[in-house]
Amino acid sequence: MRSVGVSERAHCSKQKGKDLFGLMAWRILPLLFLGFLTSYIDRVNVGYAKLRMLSDLGMSEAAYGFGTGLFFLGYILCEIPSNLLLVKFGARNWIARILVTWGVCSGLMMLVNTTSQFYCLRVLLGIAEAGFMPGVLYYLALWFPPQYRSKVTAAFMAGIPLASVIGGPISGIIMKYLDGFGGYQGWRWLFFWEAIPPVLIGIAVFIFLPSSPEKAAWLTTADVNRLNYDNPQNAKDSKLYDSVLNALSSPIVWLLGVVDGSLLLGLYTIAFWTPSLLHDDGIVSPVKIGLLSAIPQIAAVISMVFIGWSSDKYNERRLHIAIPIILGSMSMACIPFLIGNISALIICITISNMCILGALPPFWVLPSLILKGSSAAIGLALAGSIANIAGFFATALIGYARSVTGDMSGVIWIFSVLIFLGGISILFVRNDKI
């Protein structure tokens, strides 16, 4: 009988590990990805609805920007409470609740008739969606070890750019071909139809998604026993107070929130305002605007997958985050100079979007590597809360600038500098686990 050497046994064990994590990825990622995809469609579809909604409601650019930003106010206020409840009630149950309630709130946008109603529903949408992304990242950390998390996070977060790839053209088609149907404007039908998927996905999450590896019927006891890496659930915090204190007192978590805020300045500027930039350049067809807006997002999917794979392969996070952010900030600063040249503008937006979104997968691995137990969930929520303050300014300030001066160049340059500083800041995160 042939003896099996140590290296061969190690290779077999590693291969079995890959097969196990591949099985888990195929079982749990599709639903989570679809949920994240619909979350960003429901965030950015207002950018397409704006092309007709403002004139129908008599709303100014400043009012639109402020109202769009109010989403982040609700999101920020409820991010940490939402993740505390996620730990209490279980990730699967809470993620399902989030999906269903934000779908309902998004659908109610169809009935908006006044600026005040628009403001109110944007706040409610932020409250409903709060905790989804950090909750999912915490849930993924229960299943996958650190060396797989950037790839898995990239697969999940690909929903951000794909939301515009899919949502842009669909939004344009709905607005064009359903305009006037049943006596409603196309932008109202846009909110209605794009609110249905998150509700259905939320129901599917509750029915099909296991709450933890131990509850997965398709994993054997041996499989579960092999998942003995240091995931957040393995660390038991003695008190909830300690968990909150650990997260709030961590300088790294606050720094990560600031860095993510710089990322969101770029992400939301491109997501919310690309349709307006294209419209300003003379493109009036909603379908064409949707198709052109999809180009930077398709490219971003590729960059996210590649950078996530590279970060895991070399077990390196800082440079995989800092370099793309810095390059993205430089490209974004060029956008105002290219208005009037559609081809060059799209190329510049594409490069910026690829770099900024490409930094997200390795970035969002960091909190779960630094914090353990429910502190990880709270740390993820805290970083997200700090970051989403930037989301408010990315919409409100540009809306104000467009309303007052008709130009958003100055705000874009300010944002570019802040994004650049965010890329530099990540180099100061010092931890032996990253």
ABEGO torsion letter per residue (X at the ends): XBBBBAAAAAAAAAAAAAAAAAAAAAAAAAAAAAAAAAAAAAAAAAAAAAAAAAAAAGBBAAAAAAAAAAAAAAAAAAAAAAAAAAAAAEAAAAAAAAAAAAAAAAAAAAABABAAAAAAAAAAAAAAABGAAAAAAAAAAAABBAAAAAAAAAAAAAAAAAAAAAAAAAAAAAAAAABGBGGBBAAAAAAAAAAAAAAAAAAAAAAABBABAAABAABBAAAAAABABBBAAABBBABAAAAAAAAAABAAAAAAAAAAAAAAAAAAAAAAAAAAAAAAAGBABAAAAAAAAAAAAAAAAAAAAAAAAAAAAAGBAAAAAAAAAAAAAAAAAAAAAABGBAAAAAAAAAAAAAAAAAAAAAAAAAAAAABBEAAAAAAAAAAAAAAAAAAAAAAAAAAAAAAAAGBAAAAAAAAAAAAAAAAAAAAABBBAAX
